[in-house]
Amino acid sequence: MQSERSVQTTLKGGGITILADTREAGSRVLGFLQEHDADVRQVQLKVGDYICSDRVAVERKTTQDFLQSIFDQRIFTQMAELKESYKRPILIIEGDIEHFSERNISPNSIRGVLASIAIDYQIPLLWTASQKETAGLIYWIAKREQKGEKRELQVRASKRANGISRQQEFLVAGLPHVSNILARRLLGHFKTPRKVFSASEPKLKKVEKIGKEKARRLSEVLDTPYKKS
């Protein structure tokens, strides 16, 4: 079993790797993921339940857990941490929607929370009927990220007191086609975000893992005059 600090993600071979929080060990989702031939690694995660890439984390909640998180207001803290830590966070709600009537929470309160997650936090809500369906969805999200988008796998734990270095990483990682790992390489090479943003295309190409095409795209985004749509 690994902790977040010990996780270094270099994907090898042709398989799909998914990081699962140790608290998910009691669910059948892990077993169903392995049926898809996924390499499931249990890690003590501070944010999210499943990590599919450097930008995608999945928070999984059964309908009962979702209602409880509304009742104790935990849901808003979790959504804020997901949004702060990952560019593409996802909330999966698993189970029968009819269970929403089992707790003493008004339907309008539930609707309000769902609307807030979708609009205020801009986190997609995906619904599944079973643990098997949840596993299938998580697997295909990870496959799309790791195979289709060629994304690396990395834990990104949010800590509001992380300081300016963390803010700099998130700032640079906001550039298109720049992962958190690549953002660190850019900052390590240029030392400051301002120098990253002002770097010429030839200078960008000198950074490890930035080829001619990626350097061209970055330069295009940074140099093209803004046009209000």
C-alpha positions as CSV (number, residue, x, y, z in Angstrom):
1,M,0.0,0.0,0.0
2,Q,1.3,3.4,-0.9
3,S,0.9,6.9,0.4
4,E,0.4,10.0,-1.8
5,R,4.0,11.1,-1.2
6,S,5.4,7.8,-2.5
7,V,3.4,7.7,-5.7
8,Q,5.5,8.5,-8.8
9,T,3.7,7.8,-12.0
10,T,5.4,6.5,-15.0
11,L,3.0,4.4,-17.0
12,K,4.7,1.4,-18.6
13,G,3.5,-1.2,-21.0
14,G,0.1,-1.2,-22.6
15,G,-2.2,-1.4,-19.6
16,I,-4.4,1.0,-17.8
17,T,-3.4,2.1,-14.3
18,I,-5.9,3.4,-11.8
19,L,-5.2,4.7,-8.3
20,A,-7.9,3.8,-5.8
21,D,-8.2,5.3,-2.3
22,T,-7.7,2.7,0.5
23,R,-11.2,3.5,1.8
24,E,-12.6,1.9,-1.3
25,A,-11.1,-1.5,-0.5
26,G,-14.4,-2.7,0.9
27,S,-16.3,-2.0,-2.3
28,R,-16.6,-4.4,-5.3
29,V,-15.5,-1.6,-7.7
30,L,-11.9,-2.6,-7.4
31,G,-12.6,-6.2,-8.4
32,F,-14.7,-5.1,-11.3
33,L,-11.9,-2.8,-12.5
34,Q,-9.5,-5.7,-12.4
35,E,-11.9,-7.7,-14.6
36,H,-11.2,-5.0,-17.2
37,D,-7.5,-5.9,-16.8
38,A,-6.8,-2.5,-15.1
39,D,-3.8,-2.2,-12.8
40,V,-5.5,-1.0,-9.6
41,R,-3.1,0.4,-7.0
42,Q,-4.5,1.2,-3.6
43,V,-3.2,4.6,-2.3
44,Q,-4.1,6.7,0.7
45,L,-5.6,9.7,-1.2
46,K,-6.5,13.0,0.4
47,V,-8.7,14.1,-2.5
48,G,-11.0,11.9,-4.6
49,D,-11.6,8.1,-4.6
50,Y,-10.1,7.2,-8.0
51,I,-7.3,8.9,-10.0
52,C,-7.5,8.3,-13.8
53,S,-4.8,10.8,-14.9
54,D,-3.0,13.9,-13.9
55,R,-6.1,16.0,-14.5
56,V,-9.0,13.6,-13.7
57,A,-10.1,12.5,-10.3
58,V,-13.4,10.7,-9.5
59,E,-15.3,11.1,-6.3
60,R,-17.6,8.1,-5.9
61,K,-20.7,8.3,-3.7
62,T,-23.6,6.0,-3.2
63,T,-26.9,7.8,-3.0
64,Q,-27.0,7.2,0.8
65,D,-23.5,8.6,1.2
66,F,-24.4,11.6,-1.0
67,L,-27.3,12.4,1.2
68,Q,-25.3,12.1,4.3
69,S,-22.6,14.4,2.9
70,I,-25.4,17.0,2.3
71,F,-26.7,16.5,5.8
72,D,-23.2,17.1,7.4
73,Q,-22.2,19.7,4.8
74,R,-19.1,17.6,3.9
75,I,-20.1,17.7,0.2
76,F,-19.0,21.3,-0.3
77,T,-15.6,20.8,1.2
78,Q,-15.0,17.8,-0.9
79,M,-16.1,19.5,-4.1
80,A,-13.9,22.5,-3.4
81,E,-10.9,20.3,-2.9
82,L,-11.6,18.3,-6.1
83,K,-12.0,21.5,-8.1
84,E,-8.8,23.0,-6.6
85,S,-6.7,19.9,-7.2
86,Y,-7.8,18.6,-10.6
87,K,-8.6,20.3,-13.9
88,R,-11.3,17.7,-14.7
89,P,-12.9,16.4,-11.5
90,I,-15.9,14.1,-11.8
91,L,-18.6,13.1,-9.2
92,I,-20.2,9.7,-9.7
93,I,-23.4,9.1,-7.8
94,E,-24.2,5.4,-7.6
95,G,-27.5,3.7,-6.8
96,D,-31.2,4.2,-7.1
97,I,-32.3,7.8,-7.3
98,E,-35.5,6.8,-5.3
99,H,-33.3,6.4,-2.2
100,F,-33.1,10.2,-2.1
101,S,-36.5,10.1,-0.4
102,E,-35.2,7.9,2.5
103,R,-33.5,10.8,4.4
104,N,-35.2,13.8,6.0
105,I,-33.9,16.2,3.4
106,S,-36.2,18.2,1.2
107,P,-36.1,17.5,-2.6
108,N,-35.4,21.2,-3.2
109,S,-32.4,21.0,-0.9
110,I,-31.0,18.1,-2.9
111,R,-31.8,19.9,-6.2
112,G,-30.0,23.0,-4.9
113,V,-26.9,21.0,-4.0
114,L,-26.8,19.3,-7.4
115,A,-27.2,22.6,-9.1
116,S,-24.4,24.1,-7.1
117,I,-22.0,21.2,-7.9
118,A,-22.8,21.5,-11.6
119,I,-22.8,25.3,-11.9
120,D,-20.7,26.8,-9.0
121,Y,-18.1,24.1,-8.9
122,Q,-18.4,23.1,-12.6
123,I,-18.0,19.4,-11.7
124,P,-19.9,16.9,-14.0
125,L,-22.3,14.6,-12.3
126,L,-22.5,11.1,-13.7
127,W,-25.0,8.5,-12.5
128,T,-24.6,4.7,-12.3
129,A,-26.9,2.0,-11.2
130,S,-24.4,-0.4,-9.6
131,Q,-20.8,-0.9,-8.6
132,K,-20.1,-2.8,-11.7
133,E,-21.4,0.0,-13.9
134,T,-19.3,2.5,-11.8
135,A,-16.2,0.4,-12.5
136,G,-16.9,0.3,-16.2
137,L,-17.3,4.0,-16.3
138,I,-14.1,4.7,-14.3
139,Y,-12.1,2.3,-16.5
140,W,-13.2,3.9,-19.8
141,I,-12.5,7.4,-18.4
142,A,-9.0,6.2,-17.5
143,K,-8.5,4.5,-20.8
144,R,-9.6,7.7,-22.7
145,E,-7.1,9.7,-20.6
146,Q,-4.1,7.4,-20.7
147,K,-4.5,6.0,-24.2
148,G,-6.5,8.6,-26.2
149,E,-5.1,11.7,-24.6
150,K,-1.7,10.3,-23.6
151,R,-2.1,11.8,-20.1
152,E,0.2,10.8,-17.3
153,L,-1.0,9.5,-14.0
154,Q,-0.4,11.7,-10.9
155,V,-1.8,12.4,-7.5
156,R,-2.5,16.1,-7.0
157,A,-3.5,16.7,-3.4
158,S,-4.9,20.1,-2.6
159,K,-3.5,22.0,0.4
160,R,-4.5,25.6,0.7
161,A,-1.4,26.4,2.7
162,N,1.0,25.0,0.1
163,G,2.4,28.4,-0.7
164,I,3.3,30.2,-3.9
165,S,5.1,27.2,-5.6
166,R,1.8,25.4,-5.7
167,Q,0.0,28.4,-7.2
168,Q,2.8,28.7,-9.8
169,E,2.3,25.1,-10.8
170,F,-1.4,25.5,-11.3
171,L,-0.9,28.7,-13.2
172,V,1.5,27.1,-15.7
173,A,-0.6,23.9,-15.9
174,G,-3.5,26.0,-17.1
175,L,-1.8,26.2,-20.5
176,P,-3.1,23.9,-23.2
177,H,-1.4,20.4,-23.4
178,V,0.6,21.2,-20.2
179,S,0.2,18.6,-17.4
180,N,1.2,19.2,-13.8
181,I,4.4,17.3,-14.4
182,L,5.3,19.3,-17.5
183,A,4.5,22.5,-15.6
184,R,7.1,21.6,-13.1
185,R,9.6,21.0,-15.8
186,L,8.9,24.4,-17.4
187,L,9.2,26.1,-14.0
188,G,12.4,24.2,-13.2
189,H,13.9,25.3,-16.6
190,F,12.7,29.0,-16.7
191,K,12.5,29.5,-12.9
192,T,9.4,31.8,-12.9
193,P,5.9,31.7,-14.6
194,R,6.6,35.1,-16.2
195,K,9.7,33.7,-18.0
196,V,7.6,30.6,-19.0
197,F,5.0,32.8,-20.6
198,S,7.5,35.1,-22.4
199,A,9.7,32.2,-23.7
200,S,10.2,32.0,-27.4
201,E,9.4,28.9,-29.4
202,P,13.1,27.9,-29.7
203,K,13.6,28.2,-26.0
204,L,10.4,26.2,-25.2
205,K,11.7,23.4,-27.4
206,K,14.8,23.0,-25.1
207,V,12.6,21.8,-22.2
208,E,12.3,18.1,-21.8
209,K,9.2,16.5,-23.3
210,I,8.4,19.7,-25.3
211,G,8.8,19.0,-29.0
212,K,8.4,21.2,-32.0
213,E,4.6,20.8,-32.3
214,K,3.9,21.5,-28.6
215,A,6.2,24.5,-28.6
216,R,4.4,25.8,-31.6
217,R,1.0,25.4,-30.0
218,L,2.1,27.1,-26.8
219,S,3.6,30.0,-28.7
220,E,0.4,30.4,-30.7
221,V,-1.7,30.6,-27.6
222,L,0.6,33.0,-25.8
223,D,1.2,35.3,-28.8
224,T,-2.1,35.4,-30.6
225,P,-4.0,38.7,-29.8
226,Y,-7.2,38.2,-27.8
227,K,-10.5,38.6,-29.7
228,K,-13.7,39.0,-27.7
229,S,-16.3,36.5,-29.0
